[in-house]
Every structure is written in structure tokens, then in C-alpha cells.
Amino acid sequence: MVSVDEKLLYLDYNLPLEERIDDLISRLTLDEKIPQFLNNAIAIERLNLPKYDWWNEALHGIGFAGIATVFPQAIGLAASFDLELMSEVAKAISDEGRAKHHEAVRNDQRKIYQGLTFWSPNVNIFRDPRWGRGQETYGEDPYLTSQMGVTFIKGLQGDHPKYLKLVATPKHYVAYSGLEHERHFFDAKVSKKDLYETYLPAFEACIKEGKAEGIMGAYNRVNGEPCCASKFLLQDVLREKWKFKGHVVSDCGAIRDIFHDHKVVETGAEAAAMAINAGCDLFCSLGISLKKKKKIRWDWINNAIQEGLLTEDAIDKALKRLLRAKFLLGMFDPPEMVPYTKIPYEVNDSEAHRLLAINAARKTFVLLKNEENILPLKKDVKNLAVIGPTADNKDVLLGNYFGTPSRYTTILQGIKEKVTGNGEVFFAEGCPLKEKSEEGFGEAIRIAKEADIVIMVLGISPRLEGEQGQAFESDLFGDRIDIGLPGSQNSLLKEIHEIGKPIVLILTGGSALSFEYAKEKIPAILFAWYPGEEGGKAVADVVFGDYNPAGRLPVTFYKNNDQIPDIRDYSMKGRTYRYFYGEPLYPFGFGLSYTNFHYENLDISTDKVKIGENVNISVEIENIGNISGEEVVQLYLSHSSPKYIVPIRELKGFRKLVLNKNEKKNVKFTLTPHDYSTVNMEGNRIVDPGEIMITIGGSQPEFRENNGNFVHGTIELIGKSLIFE
């Protein structure tokens, strides 16, 4: 133990951060330093330093740590296109994270999922709907992902001038999006253009704008280099180009992958040295060994030093970055100095957070179809049939990486609670989630015939899509082989439709589905994602008109598998709305409302822009319907005559507005040179002279034009071209 008379500079909160870190490192022996590189770092009793586990999760609520508020899955939050909402959710999550940590410390517990370093958000690009972990992301678009990721990170880390509330760790850096069962050995071949145009921008924004203190490397290789041991990614791009000062953590077991699966080196010592020398500071240890795990991993680093592959200077450099995070979290300062220590434990699973989760869910739902305004339904419906395998299913509320809700409301329960008077709600599962079976068809048909209206609740659940080893009924280790409705669900839908009753179709899932029959035949379709702990209440609010939906698709919904390239092909050619030339089932950015909006008076600061100048844009939006509603105003750029391959169109701005009936608002955007630049084949961002079309509206533009106004169904858009010179 340290003598009480000894001056411990690292505990002096008045000293500069770097001086405190250097002092602490100077007091550590090499044998004490090495175990600090594991996520479950040991205590150093002689310096009064407790053990600490770096591994914690907060994807859409505090995960795996007992009772916590479960917000909508990340892909649903992206569908809200609502940065203010994202900020509120992130702040609530960080409140619960701080409260849980300090409660654990008060009880002398410092285990996994009890720390302040959270491995969220997931800002990988959801380039293929078959990838099981796409539900964890903010969709297929680099701009939307960047905006959502930055906002989430700021909400987690707080705005105190000295202390971080939590540490956010965007993941998985980089070019990771399936196949799950190949992630430990797969080499993603990525062109410079795709890397800088699609895969890197969200991470860059999270570091430069979000100021994330951590970042997690991916399992896979990129162009031959393991992501967790890539000098190019970790040193050249991350630290030198982006000026990242924080720490890098490996994905769990990724250091083992370097020699065991990627086989770029032969031993654990070589893998550990390769990672640390490249800039990886912390090893997440899952899957290393079932026996004596700590010792084996320490031996890798020890052996690397003994073999001359790794120096103590390199160890110190990495350790400084890890200690920096702990100091910024206030772990070495008196609790009364750190304002976040005062957050009461009662904020966890509080009524305020529960209400926020319900409100967040309502904002995520995407109304895809509403013929003859069948929605919203009347609450005094006499006989209502609810049919489908995901109607009374808890799994579809939670997604993956979730905590434990103290109570939850399924879609069926939410509908039952909403129906008033003498109305009756009948339920039949109809068919299993995945298996092809018509055994339950009879009961479903019977209640449908007796009903005035039928609500079908179909789709997929986290049992069919997720991380490797977690989606127990997945076709392919967490991924999907086919994007259609699984099992007998489509057959069930056809049988019920042929009865002739009005049908509202609610779809659940964390990724795009194909449902061509439903789009053609079913009058009303609502996509509900994985809506969180009481998602059923939120669904019922929308279905029965207590909330006007305004979500937009953060991914392209394709018609079928034939429209999607090989999942192993990491080229963006033919992928996402930016490079897909076919006709989708539903396009990125699409979503309807119970009201209508009109766009006019598009004003752009100039018709001709000198390269390097900003462009100021304004437009007026009016609610011309009968009820108040939210509108997602989207701005897209299209380059008319590029010199090389560029996206068909790109989202470059969005705003979420609330407009009362007959209310009009003006929205302003500013395009910077970065916004209207393109990435050439060498990966350089440049601005070429030429024409650019600017389009603003409630969805992305289609190819057809009518007097300057672009139209997609009832969604109105307005456009104008600019000349850059």
C-alpha cells in the first residue's frame, strides 16, 4: 500500500491531465502494466486502484446489467430521423449508466457491465439487408449514420468542460457488415473510393464532431490487414489524419483471430505485438481460452516483449490512452468533484424514461401504405381480429443488446388496451414464426371471418437475425438467406386477405423485408421495427390515431433477393439507394403521414456557385391536411454530369418539423464545400465544376419530373439545379 505521507501527484486534480497520467505510469511495474491491457483489468492494491472491467453496452439502453429502460432498437431510432429525440434517449441512457455504476461501486462490485466505458454506437453501414447485425446500425446512408452517431455520442459523453459522463465507443472500425460466420477470417476488399465515401465517413464524424473517447476495431481484415492491427487504419487514418487522442479496443477475441483465423502471423505474441504497435490499446478477451484466460493473454504480451517484438515504451504509450479515459471519467478524483456521481439510482427504469421510450417508439414507425385512409382505426370497433406470430411476442420488442424491462407491452396487449366500449379483440397466432406449417390457419380464418377489421402482425424477430451465436433460428449463423417473410406467413396473409375483410398489416423486424404481395393487396402497412419495452402501447397509439406517424425508412426495401449483390462483395455498386438503379419495393427515406404537406418557395442563395463557397437554401413547408403532424424534410444532391462514378443521389440534410393544421414553417440548410464534394477513384474528396440538382421534400426524388416538382405518391418534392464553377 502507498504510504500516507507519499505525494501522489496522479490524485491531485489541480494538475494537468498529462502530468497526472505520467505520474501514475511511473509508479507501475511492467508486470502491473501488462494486465491493464485486458478488458477485465486487475486491481493494483499498493496504489489503491480497484479492478475495472471496460466492457459495457448501451446500444439502445443499458444492456445485460439487470433492470433498465429498453428503448427502440437503433435501426428504429434512425427511422425517426429525429436528432432531438436521439439526444434525449442518449442522455437518459447515460443517466442510467452512471447511476448503475455508482450503485455497483457502493456495493463493492466492479464486474463486467458495471463500468463507465460503453461499446456503442454501431455506425457500420447497413449495406446488405441479410446481415443480422444491421438492426444495431443507423441504416445504409453515411450522412444519416454520421448525424445519428454524433448525436448519440454527445448524449452519452455529456457536455461538462472537464469530465466525461460516459465513454462512447463507436464500432466496428471498419467495413464490417456480414457474413457473421466469416467475420473472424474474412478479408473485405474495399476500393479507396468506397472506403472514403461510404465506410469511413461515419467513424470520422464520430471522432471529429462527436469527440468519441474510444473506438472499437472490427474482426475482419480490410484489404489484407486485420482491422485491430492495421497501421493504415489505426495510425495513418485514425491518429494522424483524424487526430484521435483516445483509445482503441479490439472486438472480443479479435486479437486471437489475427493468428488463429486470419493467419497473418503465427503466434499470440506476434498478434499482440502487431496490434499494440499498430495502435490497439485494449484487448477484449472473449473466446481466447476457457482455462486460465488471463494468464494466457498476459503471456502473449510478455512473450512479445521477451522476443523483442514489443517495447515497454510502446506499452506505456498505449497505457496512457487507457488511463486518459479513466481520468476523464473522474475515477481518480473525489466523487464530490464529479457532478455525474450525484445522479440518483432511481433514474434507472424511471417513469420518465418509460414515457420517453414509448414516445421514441411512436416516432420510429414508418407508414408505408394507407389506401382510402383505413388508418387510423376507431377505438370503438366491435370485433377486431389480431393474427400473426409476432403479435404477442416479447422478443420483437427488444431486438438485441438489450437490458431487462421491469414490464413490457406486446403489440397484442397494446391493441387490447386501446379498444373501448364493448369491443372484443380475438387473437390467433396463425402460423409459427419460421416453420412452414398451416396448422394454425383454421383458427386464424375463423376469427377473421367474425371480425369487422383484421390486424395482421407478421415479420421477423431477433431469433432470426442477429450476431453470430445469438439468433438461434437464423438460417446462417445470425444472417438471413432470404429477405422475404419467413415460413408460412405470406400464405397466411393470402388466406386471410381472400376472406375480404379490411386488413391492417404491422411488420416487425430490424432490417428490410420483401412483401410484394402485401404491397399490392393490403390497404394499410405499418413497419414497427423492434420498438422497445412497451412498443405495443406505441403501436396502438399510431393504429388508433393518438399519434400521427412520421418515420422514414433508413434503408432501401428491395423487391427480392435478385436485386441484391453477393453479400461477400463489399463494393457499393448496386447497393443502397445511392448506387441501386432498380425499382425498390420502397425507397430509402420513404414514409407516409395521416396528413399532407406542401413545399414551395425554394430559395437558393445563388444560381452559380464558386467552388469553395457555402450555399444557403431555404424552403417553406405547409401542413395542408386536417390534423397536426411531423414532417421529415430531406435534402438530396444529384450530380448531373460527373467525370467518374458518383452516387445517384445523396442525402445531405434533414430536419424534423412539427406542423399544426394549416401551419407553415421555413426551413434553412447550408451546404458546405464538403457537402457538395465527391470522392474520386483514388479516395480523394474533390469538387469539380458542373451542374448539381438540389431536391427537397418528404422523401428522396425519383427520376420522373413534373414542372420542376418531383413526386413520389402523395409525397411532394421540389427541386432546382445549381452550376458550380
N, C-alpha and C positions, 0 to 999 in steps of 0.2 A: 504494500500500500504506500501511497505517496505521503511523505511527511507533511504535517500541517504547517510546518514552517517554510516549506519549499514554495517558491514563487512559480505558480503555474500560469504562464502567460496565455496559454490557449483558453483559459477560463476568464480572462479579462475582456469583457465585452466592449470595452472602450478602445481596444487596439484594432488596427486594420485587419481585415479578414485574412489576407495572405500571411501576415505575421503570426496570427494565431494558428493557422494551419501548419506553417513551417515548424512552429514550436512543438506542436503535438507530434508531428512526424519524427522530429529529432529525438523524442523520448521513446520511440518504438524500436524494438529489436527486429531483425529480419524475420525471425520466427513468429513475431506478433503481427507483422505486416501481411504476410502471405495469406493467413486465414481471412483477412478482411476483403479478399477478392471474391469470396463466395457470398451468395445472397443471404445465407444464414451465418452472418459474421459472429465470431466468438466474442465473449467479454474479455476485457483486459482489466483484471481486478486491481492490479497495482496502480492503475491510473484512474480507477473508479469509473471505467467505461463499461456500460452494460452491453450484453449481446444485442444484436439487431438483425432482423430479417427484412431485407429490402423488398421482398415480394408482396405486393398488394395489388388489388384490381378494383377498377372503378369505371367500367365501360358505360353502364347506364344505371349506376347506383353502386354502392359498396358491395363487392362480390365476395362470396364464400366466407363471410365473417358474421354469421348469425342474422338476426332480425335487422332489416334495413329496408328503406324505401326502394322499390323497384320501378324505375321509370321506363318509358318505352325504349325498345331496342334502338341502337344507334342509327340503323338504316331508317327507322321511323322518324327519329329526330331530324334526320337530314330531309325527309319528306316534308317537314314543316316549313322549310326554307325560312326559318324564323330565328335570327341571331339573338334577339332579346330573350326568347324562350330558352335557347341553348345556354345563355349566360345564367339565367335563373336556375336551371336544372344543375349546371355545374357548381354553382355556389351552394346549393342545397346538398349536393353530394359531398363537397369539400367540408361543409359543416359536420356532416355525419362522420366523415373520415377522421377529422380532428377529434371529435367527441369520442369516437370508439377507441382511438389510440390512447388518449389520456385516461380513459376508464380502464383500459388494459394495464397501463403503467401503474395506476393506483392499486391494481390487484396483482402487481409484480408479474405480469405476463408480457412477454416480448417474442411472440411466436409469428409464424407466417400469417399474413393477412391482418396484422396488427400494427404495422408501421405506417410511415407517412409518405412513402415513395410508391406511387401508383403507376402501373404499367398500362396506361391509357392516355390518349385515344388511339384507335386503329385508323390510320389515314392511308392505308393501302388503297389503290384504285380498283374498284369492283368491275373489272374488265370482262368477266365471264359469269353469267348467271348461275352456272353449275357449281361454282366454288362455294363450299359450305360455310366458310367464314365471312362471306360477303355481307352477311347480316350485321357484322360488327363494324362495318365501314360507313362512310357517308356517301357512298354511291360511286358512280362512274366518272364524275366530272372533276378535274383538278381544281377548278376555281371554287365550286361549291364545297368540296372537301377541305380546301385551304381555309375558307371562311368559317366553316363549322369547327374545324380542328383548332384554329387560333382562338376562337371564342371559348371553346371548351377548356383549353389550356389556361387561359386567363382566369376563367371562373374557378378552376381548381387551385391555381397557384396564388390567387389573391393579388391585392394591389398595395400591400404595405411597403414602404420605402426600404425596409431593412430585412424583413423576414418573409419567407415563403409560407403560405398556408399549407400546401402540399407540394410535392414534386410531381409534375406531369411527365410522362414518358411516351411520346408518340412512337408507334410501331407499325409495321415491321420493316425496317430500313434495309433493302428496298426491293421492288419488283417481286412481291410475293402475293400470289392470288390463285393458287391451285397448281397442280393437284396436291391434295393433302397428303396422300400416302407416298408421294415422291418428294416431299419438301426437304427431307434430310439429305438427299443426294442430287436433287435436280439442279441443272445449270440453266438459268434463264438467259437466253440470247437476246440482248436488247440493243437496238441501234442507238447511236448517240442522239438522234432526233427524238425517238420515243422516250429515252431516259430523261432528257432535259425538258421535254414538252409535256410528258404525261406522268411519269413515275416519281420524279424528284420534286416538282413544284409544291406539293402539299407539305412535304417534310421541310423544305426551305422556308415556307411561310411559318410553320410551327416553331422553327428555330429563330428566324429573324424577327418576326412580328409577335409571335406568341411567347418568345423567350423561354421555351421549354428548358428545364434544367437537366432532363435526361432524354435519352433516345435508345430504342431497342433495335438491335440488328436482327435481320431475318435468318432463317435456317438455310435458305438456298444459296447457291452461287449466282453471281451475275457476271456473265462473260468470262467464266473460268475462276473467278475469285470468290471464296466464301465471304458472305456479307459481313460476318463478325470478325473477319481477319483481312479485310480489304484495305490496303493502303490508299487506294484511289478513293473509295467511299468514305472511309473514316478520317483520313488525314487530308488528302488533296481537296475533297469537296467539303466535308463537314467542318473541319477545324480551320483549314486555310482559307477556303473560298467563302464559307458562311460565318467564320469567326466564332464557332461554337465553343463555349467555355465549360460546359457541363460534362456529364459522364455518359458513357456508353455501356449498356448492359446487353449481354448476349441473350437470345431466346433460350428457352430452357433445354439444355442438352446440346446446344449448337456447337460448343467447343469440342465435344466428343465427335460430332458429325465431321469436323474438319479432317480427322484422320480415319475415323471408322467408316464413314459413308462417302464423303467426298473424295477421300483418299489422296488429298493433295500433299499430305505429309504422312509419316509412318507411325508416329508415337504421340502419346498425350503430351509429353514435354514439348515436342515440336509444335503441336497445335496451340498449347498455352502461350508459348513464346511468340508464335506468329500472330495471335490475337492481341496480346498486350502490346507488342511492338507496333502493331498497326493502329492501335488506339482504342481497343476494347478494355474497359476498366473493371467490369464486374461480370462474373460467371454465374448465370442461373444454372442450378445444378441438377435439374430433373433428368432422370434417365441415365445418369453416369454409372451408377453401380448400386446394387441392392444391399451390399455389405460394406461397412467401413467407408461410406461415401466420402466423408470429409477428408480422411487420410489420403485416399486415392487422388483426389483432386489437388490437395496440397502437394502431394508428391510430384504431380505434373509440373507445378511451378518450381518446386525445389530442384527437381531434376533438370529443368530448363536452365536454372542458374548454375548448377554444378557442371552442366555440359557447355557452359559459355554461350548459350542461346539467348539469355536474358540477364540484364544487369540490375543491380539494386537501384540505380538511377532511374531506369525505366519503371520499376516498381513504385518508386516514390512519385514519379510524375503522374501515374495513374491513381495512386492513393490520394494525392492532393485533390483530384477531381471528385473522388468519392467523399472525402471529408468536407469539401466545399458545400455539398448538398446538405450534410448534417448540420453544419454551422448555419447555413441559410434558413434551415428549419427551426433554428433556435435550440437545438438539442444540448448545447454546451452553455446555455445562458439560464439565469434564474427564471422560472416559469412566469413570474410577475412581469418580466420584461417582454414576454411574447404574448401579444393580445389574443392569439388564437387558442391559447391554453384555457381561456375563460369560457369557451363555448360549452354550454351545459349538455350533459349526456342526453337530456330529454329531447333535444332536437332530432335525435335518431328516431325514425318511424313516427314523426310527429304528425298531428292532424294537418298542419300547414303543408308539410311535404306530401302528404297523401292527396290533398286537394291539388297541389301542383302537378302531381303525377297524372291525375285524371285530366286536368286541363291540357297538359302536354300531349296526352294520348289523343284527345279530340283534335288537336292541331296537326297530327301526323296522318290522319286518314285521307285517302285520295278517292274522290268520287269520280269513277271512270265512265259511268253511263247513268242516265236518268231520263228515259223516254217518257213523255207525257207527264212529267213531274210526279211519277209514282212515289217518290220520296219528297218530303218526309211523310211517314205514316201517321195516322191518327191514333192517339193513345187509347181511344175507346173502341178499338177494333174488337169485334165479338169473338171470333175464333181465329187464332193465329197458330200456324204450324211452324216449328223450328226444326230443321232437319240438317244433319251433317256431322261428321266425325270430329270437327274442331269446335263445335258449338259449346260444349261443356267440358272443355279441355284446359287444364291449368298450364300445361307445357307451352301452349301458344301465347300465353300472356307474358312469359318470362324470357323467351329467347335463350341465349347462352351468356355466360359470365354474369350471373345474377346473384343477388342476396336472397334472403328468405323473407317474404312478406308476412306480416302478422295476420293479415287477412287478404283475401282476394275475391274478385268477382269475375266469373266467366261470362262469355257473351250471352249464353242462355240465361244466366242469373240476372244479368243487366236488363235483358228484354222483359223477363217476368216482372221485375220490379217496376218497369215503366208502364206496363199495361194497366189501365184503370177500370173502374166500374166492375161490371160482371163479365168482362172479357176473360177468355180462357186461353192459355198457352199450352200447346201439346208438343211433345218432343220425341223424336226418334233419331238415333244415330245414323240409320240408313245403310251404312257400309263401314268397314274398317278404314283407317287412315291410309294404309298402303296396300293391303292384300286385295286381290281380285276376288270378291265374294258378293253375291247378290242375296245373301241370306236375310239381310235386314230390309230389303226393298219393300216387302209386303207391308210392314208396319208403317214405313215412311209414306207409301202410297195411300194407305188407309187414312192417316191423319191429314194428308194433303187434300184429299177429296172432301173432308169435313170442314176444311178451313176456308176462311174468306181470303186470306193472304198467306203466302208461304215465304219464310226466310230460310234460305239455304246457306249454311256455313261450311265452306269447303276450303281446301288448300293444303298446306304442308305445316309441319311443326319442327321444332329443334331435334326431334327424333330422326328426322330425315335429312337435315343439313346442319353442319357444324364443324368443329375442329376434329382432327383425326382422333379416333378413340372415344368421342363423346356423343356423336349422333348414332345411336345404337341400331337404327333401322335404315341407315343410309345405304344407297346402292354401292357406294365407292368410298369407304373409309371417311365419311363426312361430306363428300361431294355428291352431287346428283348426276346421273347419266342423262336423264330426260327432264325437260322443263315443263312438261305437261302436268295436268292434275293426275296424281298417282292412283293406283289401284282401280277401283270401280266408280270413282267419284264422278267422272264425266258421264258414265252410263246412268248413274243415279240421277244426275241433273236432267238428262234427256227424258227419263221415265217420268219425273215429276213435272217437267215442262209440258209434256203431252197431255197432262190432266187438264190444262187450260186455265189454271189459277194464276193470278198475278204473283210474280216471284221477285224477291229482292235477294241478290247474291252477295254475301260477305265472304271475302277471301282473306285467309291468313297466310303469313309467310315472311321470310326475311330476304327474299330475292324475287326476281321476276318469274312469273308463271305464264304459261301459254294456255289460253282458253278461248280458242276461236269460235267454238260452238256457242259459248256463253255470250261472247261479244255480239254475235249475230242474233241470238234468240231471246236472251234475258233482258228485260227492260231496265233494270237498275243493278249496278255493280259498284260495290264499295270495297277498297283494299285497306285492310286494317293492320297489316304488319304483325309484329309481336308487341302489343300495346301496353305492357306493364301490369302492375299488380291488380288494378281494378279497371282493366281495359274494357271489361264488359259494360261498366257504367258509361264509359265514354262512347262506346259503340252505340248503345241505346240512346244516348243524348243526340247523336247525329241522325240515327234512323228515325227517331220520333220528333225531330225538329227543334230540340232545345239547343242545338248548336249547328251552325252553318259550316260545312266542311270547306277547307281551303288548302289541303295538302297537294303537293305536286310530286310526280314521280322523279326520284333521284337516279333512276336507272331506266334504260330502254327495255320495254317489254317486247320481246320478239314473238313472231307468229309460231315458230317451231325451231327445233334443233338445227334444221338445214340452213338457217340464217346465221349460224354462229360458227366461226372458225375453230380449228383444233385447239383445245384448252391448253395444250403444251406450247402453242405458238404465242410468244409474248409480243409479237408485232401488233401495233394498233390497227393495221389495215383491216377494214371490215368490222371493226369493233366500236361499240358505243355510238351515241348519236353524232359524235364528231367525225367518225370515219365510216359509218354504216350508210350505204346508198340505197338499201332496200326500203320497202314499206313495212314499218313495225306494226305490231298489234296496237301498242300505244307508245307514243314518243316520250323521251325524257322531258321533264318539265310540265307534263300534261296533268290537268286536274280540273274538275268542274266545281260549280257552286250552286246553291239554291237561288242565287241572284245573278244578275248580269252586269258587266262593266263596259264602259265605253271609253276609248282612248282618242284624244285629239290634241291639237296644238303642240305637236312635236317641234321643239325648237333646239337647234344646234348652233353653237357659237359662231361657226364659220362653215362655208361650203368647201373651202380649200384650206388644208392644214399643213403648216410647215413641220416637217419631221422634227420631233423633239418637244413640240408644244402639247399642252393639255387640251382636251376637247370637253367643253361644258355642254351638257344635254339636259333638257327638261321636257316633261310631258304631263298632260292633265288626264286624270282618271276620274270617271264619274260612275257611281252606282246607279244604274238605270232600272234596277229591279224593284221588287216590292218589300224586301227586307234588308236589314244590315248584313254585312258580310266582310270577309277578309279577302284581299286580292294579293297574289304574289306577282309583282311587276318584274319582268325579266328582260334583260338587255343582252342581245346577241350581236356578234360581229361576224361578217362573212367577207372574205377577200375575193374580189371579183376576178382578177387575172393574176394569180400568183406565179412566180418564176419556178416554184417547186411545189411539192405536195404539202398542202396545209389542211387543217380541219375544214369540213363543210361549213360549219358554224361553231362558234364558241360562246358560252355564257361568260359575260364579263361584268355583270352587275345584277343585283336583285334587291327588292325591298318588299317587306310585308306591311300592307296597309289595312286599317280598319275603316270602312266607309259605311255610314248610315244611308238609308234610302234617300236618293237624290243628292247625296253629298258628293262634292268634287274636291280633289286634292291635287297639288302639284308635286311631282317627284323630280329630284335632280340627281344626275350622275356626273362624275368627272372621269374621263378616260385619260390615263397617263400613257406616255410612250411605251411602257411595259405592257399595258393592256392591249394596245393595237399592234404590238410587235408579233413576229412569228419566229419559229425555230427552224433553222435550215438543217440540211442533212449532216452537217458537221457538229450539230448540237449548239450552235451559237444563236443567241436571240438577236434579231435584227429587224429593222423597219425599212421596207422597200417602198419606193413611190408607187402609187396606183390607187385604185378605187376600192373602198370598203363600204359594204352595206350595213347600216345600223338598224336593228329591228327591236322594237319594244312592245311587249304585250304580256298576256297571261299564259303564254306557252312559247315554245320555240317556233320559228317560221317554217312553213312548208315551201315547196318550190313554186306553187301557183301564186299569182298576184292579181289583184283586182283594184284598179285605180289607186295604186300605192298602198293599199291595205292588204295585209296578209291575213288569211282566215284559216282557222282550224276548227271546224264545227261551229260551236257558239262562242268560241274564244276569239276575241278580237286582237289584232296586232296592227302596228303602224310602223312604216319604215322609211328610210331616207339614205341616200348614198353620199359619201364624202370622198374627196380627192386628196390624197396625201402627196406632197411634193417637196 
